Every structure is written in C-alpha cells, then in structure tokens.
C-alpha cells in the first residue's frame, strides 16, 4: 500500500456509520484500514485508491452555509475491476449485500452497482473478453 498520498487517488464518501463502512470495504471488497477516527472518519485503501469515509460527526459532514447537510448516496461511484463478475455477485449476495440492479452487459464489458451500508455506490466491472 503506497504511503505517499500524492501517488494515490483519494475519493470521499459520506457514510452514516463509519464502523459499518470500514467493515464493508475491508471484509467484502479487499480494502485495508489505514486509519480510523470512528465514529467521525476513517481512511481505507485498495491499491492506489484511498477512500475517505466521513461520518456525520466529521468536518466534511458539517452543514453548508445554506443549511444543506452532506449525505451519502447518489450515483457517483468508485469503479472496481473484477475478473469473474458472476462469481463475485453471487458471493456478495450470499453475504447479504444489496445491489441497485442486475448485471448489465455492454460493448466494454459487464457491470453491476453494489451499495455500501449508507447507500453509496460501488461499480463492479468485468472488461469484455475476460
């Protein structure tokens, strides 16, 4: 795991429960815990991807000047390459995880949208020809 943060891609996800998010990403998707300041914040990584998990008590969770409170969900997502999407989807379903859709096949490959415990999306993608 890289230690030089300038060599990593960092993405922030707002989450409802930092501990549940740590468990989800480390147990099911192969991330490694870099640092935890739960319940406010945690930092997990997978390869060059650094995922910042910010709970309601984090500075990133503070209301905006207009009163809008940052919240999880939406359609932006991290994109993880897998080698056997059908097997991964079956394993994750067997583990009780939630998907927004079924596997979709397109010219570039197959994809499916997995939800973390807060409703953030993780796209699992198997390139065509694999």
Residue, then its C-alpha position, 0 to 999 in steps of 0.5 A: x500500500x503506497x504511503x505517499x498520498x500524492x501517488x494515490x487517488x483519494x475519493x470521499x464518501x459520506x457514510x452514516x456509520x463509519x464502523x459499518x463502512x470500514x467493515x464493508x470495504x475491508x471484509x467484502x471488497x479487499x480494502x485495508x484500514x489505514x486509519x480510523x477516527x470512528x465514529x467521525x472518519x476513517x481512511x481505507x485503501x485498495x491499491x492506489x485508491x484511498x477512500x475517505x469515509x466521513x461520518x456525520x460527526x466529521x468536518x466534511x459532514x458539517x452543514x453548508x452555509x445554506x443549511x444543506x447537510x452532506x449525505x451519502x448516496x447518489x450515483x457517483x461511484x468508485x469503479x472496481x475491476x473484477x475478473x469473474x463478475x458472476x462469481x463475485x455477485x453471487x458471493x456478495x449476495x450470499x453475504x447479504x449485500x444489496x445491489x441497485x440492479x442486475x448485471x448489465x452487459x455492454x460493448x466494454x464489458x459487464x457491470x453491476x452497482x453494489x451499495x455500501x451500508x449508507x447507500x453509496x455506490x460501488x461499480x463492479x466491472x468485468x472488461x469484455x473478453x475476460 
